[in-house]
């Protein structure tokens, strides 16, 4: 695939809005805030940027068709190439990777990439349940779609019933150390997580992601730009995307082939053989708690059927385990959908830059960013490191 | 083999809200009060309807300016066939209208009897609705300005 011809790419700047429900800021104002924060982090202005790559979830989440077309001014893209990427929930990750490819290919030196969502404009759960002609509509939202898959995992792995609650409690604890996180439940107890109403059996309300507004942006640069940066940068060690059909006979919905192939590809690019040992921090897309053990297995951090044991042992807890997962609080604590994938990628970058603040994993050198979308059928992953790829 | 094509109705009904932000929101609030607002750029020119960010430089714009409800037609086209969801139950002109004091144009309808009553550069004035709600249609239409 001509890997040797790829040029190095670095994350120079990261910018995030506070994730929340906001009725004061327009979509343009929202993306602007994240973009300016990323530029400030990179010690740049819009004038330094060659191209803008933007992503968001489906347009009917806000009811603005192709919103990127009116965001060019807000993102300083007038007179420059501006592209939109669209891969459902994984779009934040895919968007970052398309932007990365513009650097790796040598086309551009500095690219601004951004993902956003403004869920307060509507109700995405039900937007995901629009009836389609000639199809059965269960009108169950995303949780209804994923709950049978989660049950399949619970039954096949023999995981104890409360593993999902442990993930939810852990991520909400992590979120308390991230000022950008939407959900800050200072007095939350594990018992309260367990006692929460069952929403989509076996998914409790406490095990689901919130509806957030927010935007996340990154400034990516070439090797020369990375070398000249005044702050630490994150070097891209591997990037991969995979897709597969939503429905076909024999599909492994718990651990889709596309997920496993994508992981194999990205770890091979980064020269990583012992995934759990060599990765210091993971930001993975976990919109429903049980997806943490499921993805731990699918991504090869745990043997099949044993991801839940890592959760139970606290291996994925910040400050406790050897593979901290979602130190930012994850999607369970902030979910501006179109940005959620990019937040995972950006938080991975912050970890290896040593700039994650209170939720920093001490000494993190390599971090893994992950996003998935659709009916767990689109995957985007990257590995970033504090050191330049050898 | 049947030559009938499968077809099925698909009607999407879905509620949205819109956060208009500090600039578009102010413009719409102005309309409710019967006032047309523009916004000043760094070079002193005025954008109306106002935009949050400069259309060329991308700079944030903040200086709202109150304009009149009169202007002139920069360009126009005749909409001769009455269709659903149009502003009138009769043919009308769809026009780019440059409000006095503004350097850009807004799209709106001009209510005249026929295309022979329209001309580029003609003076127009807003006809306001009596019940206004903060919407571009608070201006019912423009009409030829009557000079006393």
Interface residues (C-beta under 8 A of the other chain):
Chain A: X22 X23 X24 X25 X26 X27 X28 X29 X32 X46 X60 X62 X63 X72 X73 X74 X75 X76 X77 X78 X118 X120 X121 X122 X123 X126 X127 X130 X131 X132 X133 X134
Chain B: X6 X8 X9 X10 X12 X14 X15 X16 X17 X18 X19 X20 X21 X22 X23 X24 X25 X51 X52 X53 X54 X55 X56 X57 X58 X60
